Amino acid sequence: MSELRAGGLAIFVAGPVELLGLQVETVRYVSAGESITLPTGFRMRNSGRGRWLIHNERIFVELSSGTILNDYSLCRGNWLMPIDGEDFSHEDERQKELSHG
């Protein structure tokens, strides 16, 4: 299976039940304690472990200050499964090798 990568696509396979199956764009990995500025201009700091900054128009997060952050969130990598980046163009060749041993 391929790894998560910046600019890739992923799908929620764990986490909050309302997000399961939701496709997101993995914007970039954000290290623990790192401060970032979102494309919207909003500045935030990752106060937890390293996580992925993800984007989807259906995502919203209510911050401890009461502010609603739309379209972006930080997410644990183990909640996501990459759904792009795999190249299956050689799948037929592999199948022939297995059947013709």
C-alpha positions, -999 to 999 in steps of 0.1 A, spaced: 0 0 0 12 35 -7 21 61 20 3 93 27 19 122 8 13 160 6 -12 168 -21 -25 133 -22 -60 119 -17 -70 98 13 -101 84 28 -111 82 65 -110 46 78 -110 54 115 -120 83 138 -154 99 142 -181 78 127 -195 108 107 -162 110 88 -157 74 79 -155 71 41 -150 108 36 -124 116 9 -99 144 18 -68 160 4 -37 156 25 -22 191 24 10 185 44 24 168 75 25 192 105 50 183 133 43 185 170 44 221 182 46 235 146 27 267 138 12 270 103 -9 295 83 -38 280 64 -46 291 28 -75 310 44 -50 331 64 -59 315 97 -28 308 119 -28 277 141 -4 256 162 -3 218 164 -3 213 201 -6 175 198 15 148 181 25 152 145 -6 151 123 -17 156 87 -34 189 77 -64 178 56 -88 196 34 -124 189 25 -154 214 21 -175 192 45 -150 194 74 -154 219 102 -138 221 136 -148 241 167 -117 254 184 -115 258 222 -120 296 217 -154 289 201 -141 298 166 -153 275 138 -126 265 114 -141 254 80 -126 231 54 -94 222 72 -84 201 101 -55 182 116 -58 144 116 -39 114 128 -23 96 100 -36 62 111 -72 74 106 -65 78 69 -58 54 40 -42 68 8 -64 63 -23 -40 76 -49 -4 71 -58 -6 33 -65 3 23 -100 -16 -8 -110 -4 -7 -146 18 -38 -141 -9 -59 -124 -15 -80 -156 22 -88 -158 23 -99 -122 -8 -121 -127 9 -138 -158 41 -144 -137 20 -161 -110 1 -183 -134 30 -192 -156 54 -196 -127 
